């Protein structure tokens, strides 16, 4: 998509959210072989500054550096697991995980249509929102959200400083304060288990938390 739209003025910049550093994301960047800038946000600043709580999330910024769509689910392709049969012979938990993944919302056709319209029409596109609407749609920063950001930052600092055990209580506090922030959860879980499975360190894990929230709620519906 970027290859097609770049000559028409669109740049795509992907940002990996991972405190684990470049080695934690290098495989995915290399396998993608993307021509667009691929960066890493080791401090999860996009969480804190823009209200990103899950991936993939997209933010539209116009040629003047102004946000015209705040963070929202940004799927470039349909959920490939939605109509894919589960292989025989997988264990029960893997089967359960694949069933949940198949239920995750993906509105790639709607999202891409809106993006193409914006590239074609610029500020005249109905999908390019005026500033007051961008502000209205932006996530409010409650006291709990702010405290979660501070707790997560402390956890990251301790983890990077070589004190992973000391970081755990702060990651747990971030999860408690902002339970719908999946990037906070997934980052901490991945330090314990890269597959984000059950562990003895945190109360939750990816599969059980998705089931508790409802797979259909993992990504909110696009407001186009």
LUMMIMI-368651 format. One line per 3 residues: number of its first residue (from 1); their letters; for each residue z, y, x of C-alpha. Coordinates in pm, whole numbers. Layout:
# LUMMIMI-368651
NUM = a = Z,Y,X  ...;
This chain:
# LUMMIMI-368651
1 = xxx = 0,0,0  85,239,281  -244,159,455;
4 = xxx = -431,250,138  -236,564,52  -166,712,394;
7 = xxx = -512,874,420  -436,1041,86  -118,1203,215;
10 = xxx = 159,948,158  387,833,438  620,538,392;
13 = xxx = 934,516,605  1147,205,573  1516,224,661;
16 = xxx = 1725,-87,722  2092,-45,637  2276,-258,892;
19 = xxx = 2580,-181,1104  2487,-487,1308  2238,-282,1508;
22 = xxx = 1871,-334,1597  1903,-704,1670  2019,-767,1313;
25 = xxx = 1693,-632,1167  1437,-676,1444  1312,-1008,1306;
28 = xxx = 1222,-859,970  1047,-558,1120  850,-776,1361;
31 = xxx = 750,-1024,1090  636,-743,859  405,-606,1126;
34 = xxx = 407,-276,940  215,25,1068  455,271,907;
37 = xxx = 776,399,1075  1051,137,1048  1398,268,1126;
40 = xxx = 1761,157,1103  2060,336,953  2352,177,1137;
43 = xxx = 2604,411,974  2485,358,614  2443,735,584;
46 = xxx = 2191,688,302  2469,525,100  2698,819,160;
49 = xxx = 2453,1108,134  2210,992,-135  2404,734,-335;
52 = xxx = 2206,426,-229  2391,116,-352  2132,-161,-317;
55 = xxx = 1800,-251,-160  1513,-206,-203  1572,155,-304;
58 = xxx = 1312,430,-292  1347,807,-265  1046,1035,-311;
61 = xxx = 1032,1344,-89  745,1589,-127  553,1773,143;
64 = xxx = 809,2056,135  1100,1821,211  1229,1834,-146;
67 = xxx = 1352,1521,-325  1145,1474,-641  1288,1134,-736;
70 = xxx = 1642,1033,-639  1729,675,-536  1602,405,-771;
73 = xxx = 1486,42,-741  1161,32,-544  988,-304,-561;
76 = xxx = 643,-320,-407  568,-664,-552  684,-880,-844;
79 = xxx = 980,-1115,-812  807,-1413,-651  1085,-1646,-764;
82 = xxx = 1051,-1558,-1133  793,-1825,-1216  839,-2050,-915;
85 = xxx = 985,-2398,-976  1295,-2487,-782  1218,-2752,-519;
88 = xxx = 1360,-3097,-567  1640,-3207,-342  1815,-2872,-294;
91 = xxx = 2193,-2872,-320  2364,-2743,-634  2465,-2406,-491;
94 = xxx = 2119,-2334,-355  1972,-2427,-692  2219,-2191,-860;
97 = xxx = 2128,-1910,-618  1754,-1957,-676  1808,-1951,-1051;
100 = xxx = 1994,-1621,-1021  1729,-1473,-791  1460,-1567,-1043;
103 = xxx = 1639,-1349,-1299  1654,-1033,-1086  1468,-742,-1241;
106 = xxx = 1150,-633,-1063  936,-358,-1218  687,-333,-935;
109 = xxx = 384,-265,-1156  554,33,-1323  688,166,-995;
112 = xxx = 357,141,-811  167,301,-1100  404,598,-1091;
115 = xxx = 375,626,-714  -5,619,-723  -1,889,-991;
118 = xxx = 222,1110,-774  -7,1065,-473  -307,1158,-689;
121 = xxx = -158,1452,-880  127,1578,-664  362,1819,-838;
124 = xxx = 155,1787,-1157  256,1422,-1191  510,1364,-1469;
127 = xxx = 690,1130,-1230  765,1415,-987  1088,1545,-1135;
130 = xxx = 1206,1908,-1132  1523,1986,-934  1753,2000,-1235;
133 = xxx = 1642,1653,-1346  1684,1515,-993  2040,1650,-992;
136 = xxx = 2107,1507,-1338  1991,1162,-1232  2175,1164,-900;
139 = xxx = 2488,952,-891  2809,1154,-940  3049,1142,-647;
142 = xxx = 3383,1048,-797  3708,1036,-602  3676,659,-581;
145 = xxx = 3317,686,-452  3424,934,-184  3721,719,-84;
148 = xxx = 3497,412,-68  3260,596,167  3550,697,392;
151 = xxx = 3693,344,393  3354,192,472  3302,440,756;
154 = xxx = 3637,344,906  3547,-22,875  3217,36,1052;
157 = xxx = 3385,232,1330  3637,-44,1395  3370,-313,1385;
160 = xxx = 3148,-129,1633  3452,-68,1856  3507,-442,1884;
163 = xxx = 3789,-478,1630  3631,-680,1346  3963,-806,1210;
166 = xxx = 4097,-451,1181  3779,-351,997  3828,-606,718;
169 = xxx = 4097,-419,517  3882,-107,514  3573,-297,401;
172 = xxx = 3783,-461,129  3905,-118,18  3546,9,-2;
175 = xxx = 3457,-290,-220  3756,-226,-445  3684,144,-484;
178 = xxx = 3309,107,-548  3245,-246,-673  2884,-172,-774;
181 = xxx = 2783,-80,-418  2603,-393,-307  2518,-254,36;
184 = xxx = 2889,-222,116  2953,-577,1  2651,-738,164;
187 = xxx = 2718,-568,497  3074,-698,516  2980,-1045,390;
190 = xxx = 2700,-1076,647  2944,-1016,931  3129,-1329,817;
193 = xxx = 2828,-1534,706  2469,-1416,742  2385,-1602,420;
196 = xxx = 2659,-1403,241  2812,-1720,102  3174,-1809,15;
199 = xxx = 3425,-1715,282  3799,-1685,343  3786,-1317,437;
202 = xxx = 3661,-1141,123  3726,-1202,-244  3359,-1226,-333;
205 = xxx = 3021,-1346,-211  2664,-1274,-315  2607,-1555,-562;
208 = xxx = 2942,-1541,-740  2938,-1161,-764  2581,-1158,-901;
211 = xxx = 2676,-1414,-1164  2984,-1212,-1260  2781,-891,-1294;
214 = xxx = 2481,-1063,-1456  2161,-1108,-1258  1980,-879,-1500;
217 = xxx = 2215,-596,-1401  2168,-631,-1026  1890,-369,-1040;
220 = xxx = 1899,-107,-1316  1589,-49,-1527  1351,219,-1400;
223 = xx = 1376,550,-1584  1012,654,-1585;
